Amino acid sequence: MTARAPGERIPGERSPGERTLDERAPGGPAEPRFPLVARALPLAGGALLTALLIAWDRRPFRAFDTYFHLRFGDEFRHGWSIGHPGQPSPASTNDWAPTQWLPQVGLSWIADVGGRTGLVIVFAVLSTGLTAALYLLLRRHAGPGVSLLLAAIVLIGLLPSLSLRPQVLSYAFLIALLAAWDSARRTGRVPWLLVPLGWLWATCHGMWIIGVAASALLAVLVVLERRPDRRRAVVLLLVPLGMLAAALVTPVGPRLLTAVVQVNSRGRYFAEWGVPEILTLGSAPLAVLLAAAVLLLVRRTGVAPYDIGLLALGGAFSVYSGRTVPLALITLAVVVAAQWGRRRERPPTGMREYAVVALLAGAALAAAPFQTVVEDPADDVRPFAAALAALPDGSRVVTDWPTGGVLLWTEPQLDVPLHGYGDVYTDDELERYAGLARLEPGWDQTLARLAPRAALLPEDERLSYALRRDGWQVLQRSGDLVLLVPPADEA
């Protein structure tokens, strides 16, 4: 008879106090008190979630970023080199590395082929696919009702960040990454598919480096929890290294690393990169998930390192920047589902449930071609199309960031120096242009250096007021915007 090491368990042996499923509920899982209600609630919740998706799919262009992504994609399709791209305006001179070129090219092509309707359909596919994938990941740990509730909380928290821009792909890639390491935790199989995902992520969005870091953390946690032999441990730890290596052999190459450093250094110019405020009404979904995750883990005994690490990862995403809050929502929802699932019986996901998910997703997608688009910043700019088209090609037009981002796509014949795509500017340029908007000392020299032929600005902007005070004439008003031209002696 072979002696056992302390803590070693024989297959099939139960720890003290552990019960089998049959012992917990004789004859199988206990029937709910109101079985019809128990079956109807998840269906009703799924229908409500689908209705929310259909309503939000009317807002694919709510972020002005969509338009400069379309312009950049058009430039990549018609002459720009991915390794060393050009500039949309001579007023920006940074030697930048593109981190989102693949979806930019895709969006530009879809806009050419399918027009506005094609872009709406793409947004519906992204938002619906993201929600369905998140629900199925949560269902690995919790029942349908809890999974739907958590998916709805995440979706509500995502709404401010959910628009037709490449960063939505980072949310989907994080779900794939969490699912892959969850499977590795349960089965011990090496998630090699994350290596090509690392390549794809690095062509789609700058948060690829966060994916590599999260994968490295989860790999270490899986090794600590499963205690595999040395060879298997090394192989598991090679996965995040493989993701990093794959990212560095994209067409941009190792310059992707310098792009990450540059983006971090410019966070103060863009609100998304600021530290998020958790204790606000808009951050309620994040606060709820964070509190629930902490409380569920605190009440458990013998918490596994993987669970603690996943909570720490979600916490880090919560406080790093506004741009990583969506990643925090997804990660924390997985933590809550996993801890809640340990307290309740989880019915397995069957073909009927997959069919219902597919049916609801199909309903959301079927509505997309018939959507009436709302909250489109281009609608504010379109009334000025005739006046802008009358300007000579190459005319420089001063704007604020949102208006400039739209003009890059709608008026490509113009020179738009301010558009919000921060990568293309040097630090000095960002400082000068931010000072121009705030009328800081030296703003008039910056304006003189730009020498614009027109300005399209919100009427209540400081710069708009200063230009009118200095003799600029109002050529046209529409909504909140005003088109200004310089005095005749400056034109």
N, C-alpha and C positions, 0 to 999 in steps of 0.2 A: 504493500500500500504506500503510495507516494504522499509525502507531507505537502501541505498547501502553504503557500506564502500568506502572511497576514493580509486580510482584505480580499484575497482571491476567491472568486465564486465559481462553482461548478455550473456548467450550462443547465438551465432549468431550475437551479436553486433560487429560492426567494429570500430576500433580506427580511429581517424582523419587521412585522407590521405590514409587509407588502401583500397585496391581494391580487388574485387574478380577476379578469373581467367577469367570469362566472360568479366569483365570490362577491364582487361588488353588486352585481345585479343578477340574481338567479334567473336563468332563462334568457340572458342577453340584456342589452340596455333597457332600462325601465321606460315604459311608455309615458309620454307627457300627459298631464292631467287633461289638457285640451288638445288632442292630436290634430284636429283640423286647423286650429289657430296656429299651432306650431309649424304646420306645413305652409300655411298661407302667409305668415309674416315674412319669411325670407323672400317669397315671390313678390310681395308688396314692396319690400325694401329694395329688391333688385329693380322693380319697375320705377320706383322713385329715383334711384340712382341713374337709371337710363334717361329719365326725363331731365334730370339735372345736366347730364352730358349733352343731350340734344339742345337744351337751352344755351349752354356755354359754347357749343360749336358754332353759334352765330357770331362769335367774337374772336376769330382767328387772328385779326390784324390789330387787336387792341394795343399791342406794344409797337411803338414806331420802329423798333429794331428789325422787324420783319422786312422792312423796305430796304435798309442798307444791306441786309443779307442777300436780298434779291439782286441788288446792284453788284455786289461783290461776286456772286455766282455768275452773273452775266459777264463780268470782266474775266473771270477764270475760263469761261467757255470761249472767249473771243480774244485771247492774246496774253493774258497774264500767266506768268510761270508760278506754279505752286511752290516751288522751292524759293523763288525770289520774286514776289509779286510787285506790282506797281503801286501807284497812289491815285486815289480818286480826285485829288486836288494838289496843286503845287504848294499849298499852304500847310501840308503835312509832309514830314521828311523822315520819319523813323524807318529804320531798316527792320521791318517787322516780319514775323513768321506766322502764316495763317494756321489757325487751329480748328477752323470750322468749314474748311473748303468743300468737303464732300456733300453735306446737306445744302450748302449754299448753291453748289452746282445743280443739285437735284431740284431745289426749289425754283431756280431760274428756268430750268428745262420744263418743269411742270407748268409754270406760268405761261411759257410760250405755247405749250401744247393744249393745256386745259383751261387757261385763263383763270379768272377769279374762282370759278366753280371748282376747278381742279385743286386749287390751294385750300379751299374749304374742305374738300374731301380728304386731303392729306391731313389736315388738322383733326378731323373727326377720327381718322384711323389712329393717329398718335394718341389722342386723349382716350379713346375707347380701348385701344390695345393696352395702354398703360394701366387703366383701371381694372380691366379683366385680368391682366398678369398679376397685379397686386392682390386681387381677391384670391386667385388660385394659390399664390404663395402663402397668404394668411390661412387658407383652408388646410394647409398641411398641419397646422397646429390647433386650430379652433373650429367650432361648428359654423354652419352657414350664417346664423344670425349675428354672432359676434364678428365674423369676418366681414360681413356686409357693413355693420356699424363702423368698424375700424376703417374700411375702405372709404366710407362716406366721409368720415372725419378727415382722412388724409386728402381726399379730393377737395373738400371745402378749404382746407389749408393751402392746397396747391393753386386754387383759382387765381390769386394775384400773379402767379408765375407761369400760368398755363396759357401760352399763345404760340403762334407759328414761328418758332425760332429754335435753333439747334440745341439749346440747353435742355429742352424737353427730352431729347434722346439720352442725356445723362441720367435722368430719372429712370428711364426704362432700363438702361444698362446697369444701374445700381440694383434694380429688382432682380435682373439676371444673375448678377454677382452674388447677392444674398442667397438666392435659390441654389446656386452651384455649391457654395460653401456649406449650406444647410444639408445638402445631399452628401457632401464629403464627410460631414460630421456624423451622419447616421450610418453611412455605408463604408466609409474609408476609401472610396474610389477617388482617384485624383481628378480634379475638374480641369482637364486639359483644354476644354473649349474656351476657358477664360483667356488663353493666350491669343487666339485670333480675335476675341472680343477686345483685348487690349489694343490691337492694331486698329480695329474699326472705331473704337472710342476715341483714339488719338486723331483720327481724321474728321471727327464729328464735333468735338467740343473740348474746350480747355480744361474741363474738370476730369479729364482722363487721369491726371496725376493723383487725384483723390481716389479714383478707382484702384490704382496700383497700391496706394497706401492702405486702403481698406482691405484689399486682398491680402496684403502682407500681414496685417493684424489678425485677420480671420484664419490665415494659414497657421500662424503661431498658436492660436487658441485651439484649433483642431488637433494639432500635434500634442499640446499640453493635455487635452481632454482624452484623446484616444490612446496616447502612449504607444504609438506604433514602433516597429523596429527602426533601426537607424537609417536603413536604406529608404523605407517608405517615408520617414520623416523628412529626409533630404528632398525626395521627389515632391512632396507636398509644398515644401518651402521654395522649390524652384518655380512654382506657378506664378507668383507675383513677379519674380525676376524675368520670367518669360514674357509676361505682360509688358514690362518695362522695355525689354529688348525689342519686342514687336512694335511698340510705339515709336522707337527710335529708328526703325527702318521704313517708316512711311515716307512719301515723297518729300516731306519737310525735313526729315532726319533729326539729328541731335539738336537742331535749333529749337525744337519744341521745348526743351528744358529752359532755355533762355527766355522763351515766351512766357513761361509760367512765372519766372522771377519778375519780368517786366509788369505783368498784370497785377501781381501782389503789390508792387511799388506804387501803383496808380489808383489803388482802391479809394483814396480820399476824394477823388474827383467824381466818383460814381456812387449813388446812394445804395445800389445793390450790394456793394462790397463793404458797406458799413456794418457795424456790430448791430445785430437785431435786438429789438425790444420785446422781451418775452411776455411781460405783464401788460399787454394791451389787448383790446377787443379783437383786433385783427390776428393776434397771435394766440387766440384761445385754443384752436385745435392743437397747436404745438404744446401749450401748457398742459392741456388735458392728457395728452399722450405721455408727456414726460412725467407728470405726477403719477399716472396710473402705472407706468413701467417701474418707477422707483418703489411705489407702495407694494406692488405685487412681488418684487424681488426681495424687499425687506422682510416680508411676512413668510418667506420660504426659508427652510433650513437646507444646508448643503447645496448652495447655489453653485452651478458649474462655471468654470472660468469663461467658457464661451458666452454664457448669458451676461456675465458682468462686462466682458469686453464689448458685446453688442450694445449694451446700455451706454458704456463709455463712448463708443463711436457715435451713437445718436446724440449724446450730450455735447460732444465736440462739434458736430454739425450744427447744433442748436445755437451755439455762441460764436462760431467762427465768422459768419457773415450772413447777410440776408439772402445771398445766392445759394447758400448751402442749407437753408431752412427746409426746402422741399426734401432734401436727402435725409434730414433729421426726422421729418414726418414719416417717411417710408420705413426707416430703420426702427424707430420707436414703436411703430405699429406692429412690426414683426416681433419685437420684444414682448409687447402686451399680449399678442395672440399666443405666443409660445407659453407664457406664464399662465394665462387664463386656461389654455388647453390642458394644462397639467391638473387643473382643479375640476374639470368636467369631462364627461365622455365626449369624444369627438367622432361623430358618424363619418365613415369614409366617403370620399368623393367618388360618386359613381357616374356612369354614362348619362343618366338622366340629368344630373346636375350640370355636367359639361354641355349637354344639349341646351339646357336653359340659359347658361351663360352665353353660348353661341347665338341663341335666338335673340337675347336682349342686346348683345353687341351688334347683331345684324340690323336690329331695329334702329339703333343709333346711327349706324352707317347709312342706312337707306334714307334717312331724313336729310342727310348732309347736302345732296345736290339741290334741295328745295329750300335751303335756309336763306333768310333775309339777313344780310350782314349788318351788324351794328357795331358801334364803337370803333370805327375805322378812321384813324388820324388822317388818312389821305383825303377823306371827304372834306376836311377843313381846308385843304390846300387846293383842291380841284377848281374852285371858283376863280382862282388867280391864273389858271392855265393859259388863257389867251394873252394876258399882260406879260407873263413870263416868257411865252413863246415869241413875243415881239422883240425881246432883247436879243442883241447879237449873240451868236454862238460863242461860248467860252466866257460870257459875262459872269463876273463874280457876284454872288448874292449872299449877304450876311443873314444868318438865321440863329434861332436857338437850336439846341441839340435835337429835340423831337422833329421840328419842322425840317431841319436840314436832312435828317435821316430819310424822311419821306421824299424830299426833292431829289435825293440821289437816284431814286428809282423813277419818279414820275417825270423829271426834267433832266435827263442825262446830258443834254447839250450845255447845261450851265456848270459853272465852277462853284461848288458848294463847299466852303472850307470847314464849316462846323456841322457835324452830323452824328456824333456820339459813338463812333467806332474807335474806341480809345487806343487800340493797338497801333494805329498808323501814326500817332503823334509822339514826339519826344516829350520828355517831362517839361522842358521849357515851354514848348508850344501849348501843352495843356494848361500850364500855369498862366500864360498870357491870355489864352482864350477864356479861361474861367474868370480872370480879372476883367476882361472886356465885358462879360455879361453882368458883372457886379459893379462896374464903373470904378474899379480900383485905380489908384494913381498909375498913369501910363496907358490907360485904356485908349486915349485918343491917338497915341503913337501906334498902338496895335491896329486900330481902325485905319489909320493913314497907310500903314504898311500893307494891309489887305486891299485897300483901294477898291471897295465894292461899287458896282453900278446900281445896286438896289439892295433893299433890306426887307425881308418878310419876317415879321416878329409879332408875338402877342402884344396887343396894344398897351397892356398894363405893365410890360417889362420896363426895367430901368433904362436899358439901352434904347428902346423905342422912344421913350420920353426924351432922352438926351439928344437923339438925332433930330426930333421935331424942334426941340429948343434951339438947335444949331442950324435950323433952316431947311432941313429935309422936308420934302413935300409929300403929302399923302396922295398916292395914285389910286388906291382902291382899298376899301374895307369889306370884310366879310367875316361874320361871326366874331371871334376873339382876335383875329389876325388883321394886320394892316400892312400894305405894301408901300414902302417909302422909296423915294429917289432923291439923290443929292441935289443941292442947288445947281443951277445951270453952269455956274463958274467952276464947279467941282466935277461935273459929269464928264 
